[in-house]
Amino acid sequence: MEIYKDLSSPASQQFEKLLNSQLSKNKIEEGKVIEGKITKITEKYIFLFVPGLKSEPVIDINEMKMIGMQNKIAEGKIISVLLEKIEDKNGDVIVSAQKAKKIKGWYELEKAYDDNESINGKIISKCKGGVIVEHVETESLMFCPGSQISDKPMKNIDHLIGVEQKFAIIKLDKLRGNACVSRRQIVSSSKKEDKAKIVAKFKVGDIIKDAVVKGYSSFGCFFEVNNEIDVLVHLQEISYSRVNHPDEIFNIGEKHDLKVISIDKSKLQIGCSIKQLSPDPFEHISNYEQGKKYKVKVVKIADYGCFCELEPGLSTLLHSSEISWTKKNISAKKIFKVGDLVDCIITEIDKEKRRVAISHKLTIENPYSSLEKKHPVGSKIEGIVTNTNEYAVYVKLGNYDIDGFLHANDLSYADKPEEELKKYKKGIKLIVKILEINKDESKIRVGLKQLEKDPFDWFKDKKVNDTITIQVISSDNKGLMVKPEGSDLQLLIKKSQIAVSSADARPSRFVGGERIDAAIAELNFNKRKASLSIKLLEELMNAKAIKEHSSPLSGKNLPFSSLSDQLDDKKK
């Protein structure tokens, strides 16, 4: 083989120049977008010629159709592709027309973002949290959040889908290749120019006629003026009276006259007032006196009461707690309607806080006072059961619209109030005793057992260690159920209190009906509690016998097995 080292010939120089010119057109580097010429087309593939590559790159025809470049599938056409690999493991060149188009589109989006320019796009589909927007020029896909579609809430955006419109790029993530756009910014900017012209029409002191209530928040009410602009009436500018929330005064769609009190041209905001359209009615408060009765007009009803006027503009709140003596948390809607004239007494006038408090129930006699006059504590009164729960019965007292509270423990002297409670149903007539009247808290407590003699009074002339005769009613492993003679009380003598000797402390020794003696071990009149003990009686009698050195015992009592041993010990 002959090697030519002489490169000074004209032919060699021309070849070198041609080769360099071809290589300089395409910088062969992975990850770069290069251009290639279509040299061959088959049913499935397109073959490209790229100077500087040792083999022809191949592109799937479906890829070209997917990115809308089917019109460029022709021999001799130049297309852009992304060089992914110069040579894979099989020795093939890997290129992508789809990725090249996406990169070129990204460059255009970057330029528009840097230059703060809007782009043309169209919404092609909805997705979670917003919509997908396609860039018209490059067909790049971008995301538009739902909050950025319009400057007003929209229930339906179907009319915007597929329509070419302007979008502003608000965020670019170069690492992930994501773009976020906003239609709202374009809409707002165009409206801002129009809004500035509208705001310029107004000046402080202007009166706006028939502004429509559009909405409200905790700080004020929004009105729409001439279908052009929204204005705010702050909470403090609604009324001379105290207003907790605009919905106490206004309803959506109502029309009101407004007075312009402030204009902010930088923020394009107009502040208005309703109360400044009329003189301050609170200046007339000197015409009213605390404690006197006046007729007020109901102007609005709320869940917690109703708003009334002493005179036009001078409003006050009639709270639900001041409507009735007997009904708590009463709904004003069930008692009054807008326009009613109601008798009320002024209970408070606070000039500093500009507040007037009124009461309707003070114009009516307090039924608790009436009941106390005719039926003081300790007296009897007829009633009807109106309701029951797990611990009490409620009784409507006489002709009064008052329910007395009858606790389960006050139904009977029996030891099982839960069982007694089941006997009382709605509608049953009773005669009860008034135990307590609390006018301040509107409460009355009544009792039923207090009308009967307390069986515990049987112990009034008794004291601890006294001996009494009892009758055994029944026995079980806990002890003896007994009843003192001449009493209706039933008491339990515990097993440990039957006898001194453990051998004799057996409840099974008793079958019922036996009459025996026992001692009073405990007596508490406040708690109505008494305890009996046969063992205590035995110990008391043993002690007495030992003290008197006497062995004979009288009375029908249980045998005292330990007495002889104790006497022998004392003799020694």
SULCOR-V256947 format. One record per helix or strand of 3 or more residues. SS is the DSSP state (2 for helix, 1 for strand). FROM is the first residue (numbers start at 1). TO is the last residue. If there is no record, write none. Layout:
ss->SS from->FROM to->TO
ss->SS from->FROM to->TO
//
This chain:
ss->2 from->10 to->25
ss->1 from->33 to->41
ss->1 from->45 to->49
ss->1 from->58 to->60
ss->2 from->61 to->66
ss->2 from->70 to->72
ss->1 from->78 to->85
ss->1 from->94 to->96
ss->2 from->97 to->114
ss->1 from->119 to->127
ss->1 from->130 to->135
ss->1 from->141 to->145
ss->2 from->146 to->148
ss->2 from->158 to->160
ss->1 from->164 to->173
ss->1 from->178 to->182
ss->2 from->184 to->199
ss->1 from->207 to->217
ss->1 from->220 to->225
ss->1 from->229 to->234
ss->2 from->235 to->237
ss->2 from->246 to->248
ss->1 from->255 to->264
ss->1 from->269 to->273
ss->2 from->275 to->277
ss->2 from->281 to->287
ss->1 from->293 to->302
ss->1 from->305 to->311
ss->1 from->314 to->319
ss->2 from->320 to->322
ss->2 from->332 to->334
ss->1 from->341 to->350
ss->1 from->355 to->359
ss->2 from->361 to->363
ss->2 from->367 to->374
ss->1 from->380 to->388
ss->1 from->392 to->397
ss->1 from->403 to->407
ss->2 from->408 to->410
ss->2 from->417 to->421
ss->1 from->429 to->438
ss->1 from->443 to->447
ss->2 from->449 to->451
ss->2 from->455 to->459
ss->1 from->467 to->476
ss->1 from->479 to->484
ss->1 from->491 to->494
ss->2 from->495 to->497
ss->2 from->507 to->509
ss->1 from->515 to->524
ss->1 from->529 to->533
ss->2 from->534 to->548
ss->2 from->563 to->571
//
